Amino acid sequence: MPSVIDCLWDAEKGRLLVGATSAKAVQPVLDLFKTTFGIDATPITPAGDMSKLFAAILRGEGYPCEGYTLHPMGSASLAASEQAEEKSAVAVQNSLNAVAQALEEGMAVQKLHLVATSDADPDRQLEFTLDVSGLKLL
């Protein structure tokens, strides 16, 4: 049965981002990429635990990232983990403590509104929403 898997190839930086919900779905994409372009892509694993990263950001500790520091902006969407028997979702506005509590209870961040502040120029800020629903980091 045919399926569609979104990919983004940043040839300049040598990155292939594959949007899939399982590692099993990624391997055929990597095989096709090698066959088509002759490039052997190597999956990488994030250096840190994403739940711990989000928890650190939500505790207000900030997260250093390429000359910027990430901080929460007060809204998030969470969902029950894939292993949970009961599937549930929660949207939280302006209550970082509620988000942190939901993370402790095993929920996972789906979307998180963030602000990135330049370390060199604190007046330079960028607000954005990080959407990790359906994203599998390999």
Contacts in CASP RR format, 6 or more apart in sequence:
PFRMAT RR
TARGET T0000
AUTHOR 0000-0000-0000
METHOD contacts of the structure
MODEL  1
MPSVIDCLWDAEKGRLLVGATSAKAVQPVLDLFKTTFGIDATPITPAGDM
SKLFAAILRGEGYPCEGYTLHPMGSASLAASEQAEEKSAVAVQNSLNAVA
QALEEGMAVQKLHLVATSDADPDRQLEFTLDVSGLKLL
3 25 0 8 1.000
5 18 0 8 1.000
5 19 0 8 1.000
5 20 0 8 1.000
5 25 0 8 1.000
5 26 0 8 1.000
5 29 0 8 1.000
6 18 0 8 1.000
6 19 0 8 1.000
7 16 0 8 1.000
7 17 0 8 1.000
7 18 0 8 1.000
7 19 0 8 1.000
7 29 0 8 1.000
8 15 0 8 1.000
8 16 0 8 1.000
8 17 0 8 1.000
9 15 0 8 1.000
9 16 0 8 1.000
9 17 0 8 1.000
10 16 0 8 1.000
10 17 0 8 1.000
16 30 0 8 1.000
16 33 0 8 1.000
16 41 0 8 1.000
18 26 0 8 1.000
18 29 0 8 1.000
18 30 0 8 1.000
18 136 0 8 1.000
18 138 0 8 1.000
19 134 0 8 1.000
19 135 0 8 1.000
19 136 0 8 1.000
20 26 0 8 1.000
20 29 0 8 1.000
20 136 0 8 1.000
21 134 0 8 1.000
21 136 0 8 1.000
22 136 0 8 1.000
23 43 0 8 1.000
23 136 0 8 1.000
23 138 0 8 1.000
26 43 0 8 1.000
26 136 0 8 1.000
26 138 0 8 1.000
30 41 0 8 1.000
30 43 0 8 1.000
33 39 0 8 1.000
33 41 0 8 1.000
34 40 0 8 1.000
34 41 0 8 1.000
43 138 0 8 1.000
44 138 0 8 1.000
45 137 0 8 1.000
45 138 0 8 1.000
46 137 0 8 1.000
50 109 0 8 1.000
50 132 0 8 1.000
50 137 0 8 1.000
51 103 0 8 1.000
51 106 0 8 1.000
51 108 0 8 1.000
51 109 0 8 1.000
53 63 0 8 1.000
54 103 0 8 1.000
54 109 0 8 1.000
54 112 0 8 1.000
55 100 0 8 1.000
55 103 0 8 1.000
55 104 0 8 1.000
56 62 0 8 1.000
56 63 0 8 1.000
57 63 0 8 1.000
57 70 0 8 1.000
57 71 0 8 1.000
57 72 0 8 1.000
57 112 0 8 1.000
57 114 0 8 1.000
58 72 0 8 1.000
58 76 0 8 1.000
58 96 0 8 1.000
58 99 0 8 1.000
58 100 0 8 1.000
58 103 0 8 1.000
59 100 0 8 1.000
60 71 0 8 1.000
60 72 0 8 1.000
60 96 0 8 1.000
62 69 0 8 1.000
62 70 0 8 1.000
62 71 0 8 1.000
63 69 0 8 1.000
63 70 0 8 1.000
64 119 0 8 1.000
65 116 0 8 1.000
67 118 0 8 1.000
67 119 0 8 1.000
67 120 0 8 1.000
68 116 0 8 1.000
68 117 0 8 1.000
68 118 0 8 1.000
68 119 0 8 1.000
68 126 0 8 1.000
69 116 0 8 1.000
69 117 0 8 1.000
69 119 0 8 1.000
70 114 0 8 1.000
70 115 0 8 1.000
70 116 0 8 1.000
71 114 0 8 1.000
71 115 0 8 1.000
71 117 0 8 1.000
72 96 0 8 1.000
72 99 0 8 1.000
72 112 0 8 1.000
72 113 0 8 1.000
72 114 0 8 1.000
72 115 0 8 1.000
73 113 0 8 1.000
73 114 0 8 1.000
73 115 0 8 1.000
73 127 0 8 1.000
74 92 0 8 1.000
74 93 0 8 1.000
74 94 0 8 1.000
74 95 0 8 1.000
74 96 0 8 1.000
74 99 0 8 1.000
74 113 0 8 1.000
75 91 0 8 1.000
75 92 0 8 1.000
75 93 0 8 1.000
75 94 0 8 1.000
75 112 0 8 1.000
75 113 0 8 1.000
76 91 0 8 1.000
76 92 0 8 1.000
76 99 0 8 1.000
76 109 0 8 1.000
76 110 0 8 1.000
76 111 0 8 1.000
76 112 0 8 1.000
76 113 0 8 1.000
77 89 0 8 1.000
77 90 0 8 1.000
77 91 0 8 1.000
77 92 0 8 1.000
77 109 0 8 1.000
77 110 0 8 1.000
77 111 0 8 1.000
77 112 0 8 1.000
77 133 0 8 1.000
78 89 0 8 1.000
78 90 0 8 1.000
78 91 0 8 1.000
78 92 0 8 1.000
78 99 0 8 1.000
78 102 0 8 1.000
78 103 0 8 1.000
78 107 0 8 1.000
78 108 0 8 1.000
78 109 0 8 1.000
78 110 0 8 1.000
79 87 0 8 1.000
79 88 0 8 1.000
79 89 0 8 1.000
79 90 0 8 1.000
79 107 0 8 1.000
79 108 0 8 1.000
79 110 0 8 1.000
79 133 0 8 1.000
80 86 0 8 1.000
80 87 0 8 1.000
80 88 0 8 1.000
80 89 0 8 1.000
80 106 0 8 1.000
80 107 0 8 1.000
80 108 0 8 1.000
81 106 0 8 1.000
81 107 0 8 1.000
81 108 0 8 1.000
84 106 0 8 1.000
88 107 0 8 1.000
89 110 0 8 1.000
90 102 0 8 1.000
90 107 0 8 1.000
92 98 0 8 1.000
92 99 0 8 1.000
92 102 0 8 1.000
99 109 0 8 1.000
103 109 0 8 1.000
109 132 0 8 1.000
110 131 0 8 1.000
110 132 0 8 1.000
110 133 0 8 1.000
111 129 0 8 1.000
111 130 0 8 1.000
111 131 0 8 1.000
111 132 0 8 1.000
111 133 0 8 1.000
112 129 0 8 1.000
112 130 0 8 1.000
112 132 0 8 1.000
113 127 0 8 1.000
113 128 0 8 1.000
113 129 0 8 1.000
113 130 0 8 1.000
114 127 0 8 1.000
114 128 0 8 1.000
114 129 0 8 1.000
114 130 0 8 1.000
115 125 0 8 1.000
115 126 0 8 1.000
115 127 0 8 1.000
115 128 0 8 1.000
116 125 0 8 1.000
116 126 0 8 1.000
116 127 0 8 1.000
116 128 0 8 1.000
117 124 0 8 1.000
117 125 0 8 1.000
118 124 0 8 1.000
118 125 0 8 1.000
END
